[in-house]
Amino acid sequence: MKPARSSLKHETAHSALKLETYMKTSFIGIIPARYASTRFPAKPLAVLGGKTVIERVYRQVEGQMDDVVVATDDERIEQAVKAFGGKVVMTSTQHRSGTDRCYEALTKTAGKFDVVVNIQGDEPFIQHQQLQAIKECFNDKSVDIATLVKPFTVEDGFAALENANSPKVVVNKLMEALYFSRSIIPYTRGKEKGEEWLKGHTYYKHIGLYAYRADVLAEITRLPQSSLELAESLEQLRWLENGYKIKVGISEIETIGIDTPEDLARAEEFLKSHSLT
């Protein structure tokens, strides 16, 4: 049976309203980049395929937002960004997180933006589809904060699911985050730990890409650290504890972050094997 004409009109009008809302929303991409790093000092300035890591991140984001800026605490990174023609803002060395650095950069950036997208400065292969997915979360005006997840697969193996450095996310029916944990959540009762867990439930891996409405970003940077955040060392738990909703978008793309010199070597191989420049 065909839908009633009035129903089709309603659906068309609703879709048009969502598109109009999305088109009116302005986005700025902010890339926090610190020089100091315990595992990999000067990481943003490491050379990957003839370009610095920070330039590769910038180029991936450029054109996908209304504006893009690097937020750094080091003059060497500032000069490197200026050298390739990018925008950069100097920020405090005292920030506890990239979220705090993003907010300071926002206050120092010309223009008014509805949503701030926080792109990690060590993700040179961030994909346009991922940026689009997180932007689309804000088609819904009620969304405060958004992030991305990727489903774990059987092929990933149980060791990947167990990895405490890869936070897991539980979501509700509205694709809003209920909880983030370094532990495996949920626990699958009645089945032996291993492949059966991955076969019986869709587990989600958190991808560390965040976006916040500008007014919400101002609010969450003033919140004190929470007990759950301190326990898991995951700042997004502070936001959940304080009642903010985190919308979750799904990405099927595996990110390749650079945390160590070994990661950089693997990234070089990835560039070569995929004939990327």
Salt bridges, closest charged atoms under 4 A:
GLU20 OE2 - LYS24 NZ 3.04
GLU55 OE2 - ARG59 NE 3.36
GLU62 OE1 - ARG59 NH1 3.13
ASP67 OD1 - LYS87 NZ 2.99
ASP73 OD2 - ARG101 NH2 3.82
ASP74 OD2 - ARG76 NH2 2.84
GLU78 OE2 - LYS82 NZ 3.48
ASP100 OD2 - ARG96 NE 3.94
GLU104 OE1 - HIS95 NE2 2.54
GLU104 OE2 - LYS108 NZ 2.68
ASP122 OD2 - LYS43 NZ 3.07
GLU195 OE2 - LYS199 NZ 2.95
GLU229 OE2 - ARG238 NH2 2.75
GLU254 OE1 - LYS150 NZ 3.92
GLU254 OE2 - LYS205 NZ 2.60
ASP259 OD1 - LYS43 NZ 3.76
ASP263 OD1 - ARG266 NH2 2.31
